[in-house]
Amino acid sequence: MKFKKNIKPVWENIHKVQDKLQKKLKKRDKSYIDSVKMVAGELLENSVKYYMNNNIKKPIKFSYSDTNEIKIGVENQIINEVDLYPLTQFIDRIINSKNPYDLFLSRLQEILDNRIKGESRLGLLRVASDGGYVLGYEYNDNKINIFAKKSINEEEIIMKSLEYEDLRIDIMEIDSYVKVMWIGKCRTLNPENVLDTYLAELAEYLVGKKAIITFDKLEAMNSSTVPPLLTFIKNLEENGVDSRFLYNDKEDWQRASFKPLSVIAGRYIHVKIEASSFNDD
């Protein structure tokens, strides 16, 4: 998933960005969401304070992505070069530290011994020590982009299975791909009320992965299920997710339902809908 936002340097907008991230990441586990919100908040707080202190009215550029790794960034305008060196020197110190937590404790002691009103810089240390993120920065044309990165494997990301009336959609991670299994019956009056949201989140979750979606354990599917399924297929194609949809060619109703979908997807590069003779378990 990618999320970008230009925000006015107003304190309340920090919480708005955090709330927006929480909604977009609602299928992730709580610790993941809390970690992302913490990092976003700390980076944005530093930016907003600097903008307010220097009366900068231009928007702050915020970005989040989790395609190959978690990366959270904030682009700041720098008014004076003199402001740049202490900041980059401090970030370099954190980057080169073998144990950012020790730096965090040391900074707390410095504040305790000789507190000076103003910037504490505890936020950047918290991102590195508590969050386990690697800090970095890029400077160009009086703008500095400060970012925090973390391997996506270091966070547990969960895409929960769906259970809705007689339908269950199970998610299984298998080495190099994700298996999505449709099980039971989908014959509710308005399945799009649930499927549209769930399948949109599933499509985002599958970005950067390969997927096999199976229907051999699906016993029935009404025509109202087709529109959400079509949108799901389109989202996977547009996001470049290599996907194979496998239906059971032994079942007449599955052939009737999925053959037209295979024609629609025939021009797609990443999504393939194929008939398969599944072995009986």
C-alpha positions in Angstrom: 0.0 0.0 0.0 1.1 3.5 -0.7 -0.2 6.7 1.0 0.9 10.3 0.3 -0.5 13.4 1.8 0.4 17.1 1.7 -0.6 18.6 5.0 -0.7 22.2 6.3 1.8 22.7 9.2 -1.0 22.7 11.9 -0.7 20.5 15.0 -4.1 18.9 14.6 -3.2 17.6 11.2 -0.7 15.2 12.8 -3.5 13.3 14.5 -5.6 13.4 11.3 -2.8 11.6 9.4 -2.5 9.0 12.1 -6.2 8.4 12.1 -6.1 8.0 8.3 -3.3 5.5 8.5 -5.2 3.5 11.2 -8.2 3.2 8.9 -6.1 2.2 5.9 -4.2 -0.4 8.0 -7.2 -1.8 9.9 -6.6 -5.4 8.8 -3.1 -5.3 10.3 -2.4 -6.3 13.8 -2.5 -3.7 16.6 1.3 -3.6 17.2 1.9 -2.9 13.5 -0.6 -0.1 13.5 0.7 1.4 16.7 4.3 1.3 15.4 3.4 3.1 12.2 1.3 5.7 14.0 4.2 6.3 16.4 6.8 6.9 13.7 4.4 9.0 11.6 3.6 11.1 14.7 7.2 11.7 15.7 8.4 12.7 12.2 5.5 15.0 11.7 5.8 16.6 15.1 9.4 17.6 14.3 8.3 19.1 11.0 5.3 21.0 12.3 7.3 22.5 15.1 10.0 23.7 12.7 7.5 25.1 10.3 5.6 26.9 13.1 8.8 28.3 14.6 9.9 29.6 11.2 6.5 30.8 10.0 6.6 28.5 7.0 3.2 28.2 5.3 4.0 25.7 2.6 2.6 22.1 3.0 4.6 19.3 4.5 4.9 16.2 2.3 4.1 12.9 4.1 4.5 9.5 2.6 4.0 5.9 3.7 4.6 2.6 1.8 4.8 -1.1 2.6 5.3 -2.7 -0.8 8.8 -4.1 -0.3 9.6 -2.6 3.1 8.0 -0.2 5.5 9.0 3.3 4.7 7.7 6.4 6.3 9.0 9.8 5.2 8.5 13.5 5.8 9.8 16.2 3.5 10.8 19.5 5.2 11.7 22.8 3.7 14.9 24.2 5.3 15.1 28.0 5.8 18.7 28.3 6.9 21.6 26.0 6.2 22.7 26.5 9.8 19.6 24.5 10.8 20.6 21.5 8.6 24.0 20.5 10.0 22.9 19.8 13.6 20.0 17.8 12.4 21.9 15.6 9.9 24.7 15.2 12.4 22.2 13.9 15.0 20.6 11.5 12.5 24.1 10.2 11.5 24.9 9.6 15.1 21.8 7.5 15.4 22.4 5.6 12.2 26.0 4.8 13.2 25.0 3.7 16.7 25.1 0.0 17.5 22.5 0.5 20.2 20.1 3.4 19.7 18.5 2.6 23.0 21.7 3.6 24.8 21.6 7.0 23.0 18.0 7.4 24.1 19.0 6.8 27.8 21.9 9.1 27.4 19.7 11.9 25.9 17.3 11.5 28.8 20.1 12.0 31.3 21.3 15.1 29.4 17.8 16.6 29.6 17.6 15.7 33.3 20.9 17.3 34.1 20.6 20.4 31.9 17.2 20.9 30.4 17.0 23.6 27.8 13.6 24.6 26.5 13.1 23.7 22.8 13.8 20.7 20.7 14.5 17.5 22.7 15.1 15.2 19.7 13.8 12.3 21.7 11.3 11.6 18.8 14.0 10.5 16.4 15.6 8.4 19.1 12.3 6.8 19.9 11.8 5.8 16.3 15.1 4.0 16.2 15.1 2.5 19.7 11.5 1.7 20.4 10.4 1.2 16.8 13.5 -0.5 15.5 13.5 1.6 12.3 16.6 2.7 10.4 16.7 6.4 9.9 17.9 8.1 6.8 17.7 11.5 4.9 18.0 13.0 1.5 18.8 16.7 1.0 18.2 18.6 -2.2 17.2 22.1 -3.2 16.7 23.4 0.4 14.5 20.4 1.2 15.3 17.5 3.4 13.4 14.2 3.3 13.7 12.4 6.6 12.6 8.8 6.5 12.4 5.7 8.7 12.7 2.2 7.1 12.1 -1.3 8.4 12.1 -4.7 6.8 8.6 -5.9 6.3 9.5 -9.3 7.7 10.3 -7.7 11.1 6.6 -6.9 11.6 3.9 -9.5 11.8 1.3 -8.6 9.1 -1.9 -10.5 9.3 -4.6 -10.8 6.6 -7.5 -12.4 8.5 -9.7 -15.0 6.9 -13.3 -14.0 6.2 -16.3 -15.8 7.7 -19.6 -14.5 6.5 -22.8 -16.5 6.8 -22.1 -19.8 4.8 -18.9 -18.4 3.1 -15.4 -18.7 4.4 -12.3 -17.3 2.6 -9.1 -18.7 4.1 -5.6 -17.1 3.7 -2.6 -19.3 3.8 1.1 -18.3 3.3 3.0 -21.0 1.5 6.7 -20.2 0.8 6.7 -18.1 -2.3 3.0 -17.4 -2.7 -0.3 -16.8 -0.9 -3.1 -19.3 -1.2 -6.7 -17.9 -1.0 -9.4 -20.6 -0.6 -13.1 -19.9 -1.1 -15.0 -22.4 0.9 -18.8 -23.1 1.4 -21.5 -21.1 -0.2 -21.9 -17.5 -1.3 -25.6 -16.9 -1.8 -26.4 -13.9 0.5 -28.7 -11.1 -0.8 -26.0 -8.4 -1.0 -22.6 -10.0 -0.8 -20.9 -6.8 -2.0 -21.7 -5.2 1.4 -18.9 -7.4 2.8 -16.9 -8.6 -0.1 -16.1 -5.2 -1.6 -14.3 -4.0 1.5 -12.6 -7.4 2.3 -11.4 -8.1 -1.3 -10.1 -4.5 -1.7 -8.0 -5.0 1.5 -6.9 -8.4 0.3 -5.8 -7.0 -3.1 -3.6 -4.4 -1.2 -2.2 -7.2 1.0 -1.2 -9.2 -2.0 0.9 -6.4 -3.6 4.4 -7.7 -4.0 3.3 -11.3 -3.6 2.1 -14.1 -5.9 -1.4 -15.6 -5.3 -3.3 -18.7 -6.1 -7.1 -18.3 -5.6 -9.0 -21.6 -5.5 -12.7 -22.3 -5.7 -12.8 -26.2 -5.7 -14.4 -26.1 -2.2 -17.0 -23.5 -3.1 -20.3 -25.3 -3.3 -22.5 -22.4 -4.6 -22.1 -18.8 -5.8 -25.0 -16.5 -6.9 -24.7 -13.8 -9.6 -24.5 -11.0 -7.0 -21.0 -12.3 -6.1 -19.7 -11.7 -9.6 -19.3 -7.8 -9.4 -17.1 -7.8 -6.3 -15.1 -10.7 -7.8 -14.6 -8.7 -11.0 -13.4 -5.7 -9.1 -11.0 -7.9 -7.1 -9.6 -9.3 -10.4 -9.2 -5.8 -11.8 -7.4 -4.6 -8.7 -4.9 -7.4 -8.8 -4.2 -6.8 -12.4 -3.7 -3.0 -11.9 -1.4 -3.7 -8.9 0.7 -6.2 -10.9 -0.1 -9.1 -8.6 0.6 -12.4 -10.5 -2.5 -14.4 -9.7 -4.0 -17.7 -10.8 -7.7 -18.3 -10.2 -8.5 -22.0 -10.3 -12.0 -23.3 -10.6 -13.3 -26.9 -10.8 -14.1 -27.9 -14.3 -15.9 -31.0 -13.0 -18.7 -28.7 -11.7 -21.1 -27.4 -14.3 -22.0 -24.3 -12.3 -18.4 -23.4 -11.9 -17.7 -23.7 -15.6 -20.8 -21.5 -16.3 -19.7 -18.9 -13.8 -15.9 -18.7 -14.4 -15.6 -19.3 -18.1 -17.0 -15.8 -18.9 -14.6 -14.3 -16.3 -11.7 -16.1 -18.0 -12.7 -14.4 -21.3 -12.8 -11.0 -19.6 -9.4 -11.6 -18.0 -8.0 -13.0 -21.3 -6.3 -9.7 -22.1 -4.7 -9.4 -18.7 -1.0 -9.9 -18.1 -0.9 -10.7 -14.4 -4.2 -12.4 -13.7 -5.1 -15.8 -15.2 -8.4 -17.7 -14.7 -8.0 -21.4 -15.4 -10.1 -24.6 -15.3 -8.5 -27.3 -13.2 -9.4 -30.9 -12.3 -8.8 -31.0 -8.6 -8.0 -34.3 -6.9 -10.5 -35.5 -4.4 -9.1 -35.3 -0.9 
